[in-house]
């Protein structure tokens, strides 16, 4: 299924919602963040990454950022 911009924007909003609920457990948070990266377009991944740092701090970022094979 081709990812559309509209679908990706909705997925970004959904991912932020899920991640907000998972912030109590950094391991679970990173697992959900990894799933989110697989469902977003490149520009949304960067936006999500910035959102995570602003809201939860750099320790919540995955290093290295996993990228999907296209």
Secondary structure as the mmCIF struct_conf table of DSSP 4:
data_model
#
loop_
_struct_conf.conf_type_id
_struct_conf.id
_struct_conf.beg_label_comp_id
_struct_conf.beg_label_asym_id
_struct_conf.beg_label_seq_id
_struct_conf.end_label_comp_id
_struct_conf.end_label_asym_id
_struct_conf.end_label_seq_id
HELX_LH_PP_P HELX_LH_PP_P1 UNK A 2 UNK A 4
HELX_RH_AL_P HELX_RH_AL_P1 UNK A 5 UNK A 22
TURN_TY1_P TURN_TY1_P1 UNK A 23 UNK A 24
HELX_RH_AL_P HELX_RH_AL_P2 UNK A 26 UNK A 38
TURN_TY1_P TURN_TY1_P2 UNK A 39 UNK A 39
BEND BEND1 UNK A 40 UNK A 40
HELX_RH_AL_P HELX_RH_AL_P3 UNK A 42 UNK A 56
HELX_RH_3T_P HELX_RH_3T_P1 UNK A 58 UNK A 60
BEND BEND2 UNK A 61 UNK A 61
BEND BEND3 UNK A 63 UNK A 64
HELX_LH_PP_P HELX_LH_PP_P2 UNK A 65 UNK A 66
#
